[in-house]
């Protein structure tokens, strides 16, 4: 059985830029900009027409960017998980912050990640190279926590998230399996970790947690994919990028994400 798969659009309405004017396909915090029940459709044109603006919003379509198309820092950064609260924070795939490495302390490491919207996790380990940060999904390596002697780590969400469609009974193709994410098969903890990983990555639009045989665990949009084989179809259609599930093995039940505040001041 599957838990919810949610289509997300990150709305980057930061204080310094009037981002509301940058997107016509989705009105921030306005339910009239959400798709109707016919999304996804059988064809790209049908999927796009399900949105009042005539097109499915693309990744970062409302996020403020520089002249060179680099995502700008947002005014709001939310801590999703914290080493200070018992989270290990030993994540793979992070990059050492080598700029003035000798002078970077834990507070500077945190600040640098908070100013980079593409940074979802930071960790500080004096014995393991100091500051490391970046986008990471695998952060449950208990042995590395001891070896690295991590003294600080956080998973951050830049801005807020608007789930614009709960894709009940829809299976999206080309999601990446990143692990079971749960403690002793605790589905609740697994769902939260899976959701938080997607929410902390501004490029992630889809997450799904499976509880059935052969599908247990967290499945996310692979935001690091470099080939079309691993990219989720855009616009999403039932003809190629997704399919309706009618079997118990793929049924989605119970959890329906609430509408969260958009990325606003």
N, C-alpha and C positions, 0 to 999 in steps of 0.2 A: 504494500500500500504506500501511497505517496502523500506527503504533507504538502502544503501549498507551494506552488510556484508563482512568483509574483513578477510582473513587469514593472520596473521602476524607472522613473525619470528624475534625474537630479536637477533641481532648479537653482541655479546659482545667482540668486538675487542679493548680491553683496552691496554694502553701503555705498561703495565708491562708483558703481556703474549701474545705470538704469536698465537692468537686464530684461525687464518685462517687455521691452520693445524688440528684443532679439528673437522672439519665438512667436509664431502665429498659430502653431499646431496645438499648443496646450496653454491654457490660461492658468497661471499659478493660483492654487487654492480655490479654483472655480470648477465645480463638478461638471459644468457645461462643456469643459474642454476634454473630458474623459471619453474613451471609446464606448460605443454601444455594445450590445450583447453579441453582435456579429463579428467581433474581433477575436481571434484572427479569422480571416476569410479564406476562401479557396484560392484566390489569386491576389497578387500585389495590389491591384486596383481596388478589390473588395476590402482588403485589410486597411488600406489608406482611407477609403471612404467611410470607414467606421468611426473615424475621428472628425469632429466638427471642423477642424482646420484643413481636412483633406489629405493628411499625411500622418503616419506614425512618427512621433518625435524620435530623432536619432540620439545617440549617445552625446551627452554634454551639449545638447541643442540650446539649452537656456543658461549654460554656464559662461560667465564672463571670461574672455580670453584676451591675450595681448595681441599686438599687431602681427606677431609671428605665430599666432594660434596656440600659444601656450596657456593652459588654464591658470587663472589668477587665484591668489589666496582669497579665501572667504572670511568674513568677519567672525563667523561662529564655528567653533571646533568643540565637539562633544567627546568626552572620554567614555568609550564603551566597555573596556576592560582595563584593569589597572594592576600592576605588580604589587602595589601597596595593599590591595585587597585580596592578595593570595594568588593572582594569576601568574603563572611561571614566566611567560613572555619569551620563551626560547623559540624563536621563529627562524625558519630556513628561507633563503632567497633574499635576505636583506643585503644592503650595500654599506660598507664602512664609510663613514663620513670623514674623508681624509683631509678636507680643507682645514688647516690649522688644527690638526687632530690633537696636538698636545695641549691646546688651550680649551678644548671642548669638554665641558662638564655635563652632568646629567640634565641640568636645567636648560642648557644651551641645546642639547640634543633634542629635548622635548620641544623647544621653541622652533627649531629648524624644521621639525616634522610638521608642526602646526602651521607653518607658513608655506608648506608645500602641499597643495591639494592632492597630489599623486602619492603622498606618503600616508599609508594606512597604519603602519606600526613603527615604533621606535623602541630600541632597547639599548641600555647602557651597561657595559660589562668591563670594568677596569682590567680584568685579566684576559679578556677576549677581544681586545682591539678597541675598546672604548665605545664610541657611538656607532650604531648601525641602524639604518632605517630604509623604508621602502614599502612595497606592496607584498603582503605575505598571507598565505592561507594555512600553512602548517606550523603550528605554534605549541605543540603538546609534547615536545621532546624533554622528558623529565631528566634524563641523564645529562643533557647539555646544560640544563640550568645549574647543575652542580659544577660542571667543568668550567663554564663561562663565568660563574659567580656574578650573575646578573643582579644589579642593585636598583634598577629601574626599568620599566617597560610599560607601554600603553598601546591599545588599539584605539584609533581616533576616527571619528566621523566628521567630515568637513561639511558644514551646513546641515541640512535635514533631508529627509527622503519623502517623496510622495509615491506610494504604490498606486498606480493608475489602473491596474487590472489584476484581479485574482484569477489566474487561469485554471479554474477548477475543471478537472477532467481533460486537461490538455497536457500532453507530453512534448516538451521542446527538445529538439535534437541538438547534438553537439555541445552539451554541457559537460563540464569537466568534473570527474569524481575527485574529491579532495580528502576523503576520510570519513569515519563514522562520527567523529566529533563529540561523542557522548561518553559519559562516565558510567561504566557498568550497564550499558544499554539503556541509559536514561534518555529517553527520547526528548524530553523537555529541554535538557541542557544541550543536546545535539542540535535541536532546532534553533535555539538562541545563538549558538556559536556560528552555525551556518549563516543565519541571517546577518549577524554582526560582521562577518567577513565580507559579505556583499555590500552591506551598508557603508563599510569603511573604505570601499574602493569606488571612486566616483565613475569608473568605467563599467562597473558591473550593473546590468539591468535585470538579470534573472537569477533566482536561487530556488532550490528545491531540496527537500529532505525526504528520503525514501525510508519506509519502515518495513517493506515486504522482503521476502526472500530474493536474494540476488540484486536488490537495489538499495539495501540499507545504507544510509549515510547521506552526506552532503554533496550536492551537485550544483555547480556554479557556472555562470558564463566565464569562459576562459579569456580574460581580458589581456592575456599575454600572447594570444594566438597570432601566428604570423602567416598562416595559410588558410585558404577558404574552407578547407576540410574541418577546421576547428571553430569556425566563426558561426555564430547564430545568424540565421537568415534575417535580412532586413529588406523590406518590411516582412514581418513574420506571417507565413501562410500555412494553411493546412495541407497544401499541395506538396510542400517540400520541407519546410523547417519545423513543422509541428504536426501532431496527430491527436485525434480524440481517443481517449482510453475508455474502454467499456468493460474491462476485466477487473476483478477484485484486486488482482496483483498491482494494478496501477491506479486504483481508486484514490482520490484525494478527499480527506474528510476533516471536519472539525475546526481547523484553525483558519481564521479569516483576518488578514492584516487590517488594522484600522487605518483610516486616512490620517497620515501624519502631516504636521505643518510643512509647508514648502520652505525653500531656502530664502528666507526673508530677513530683514533687519529685526 
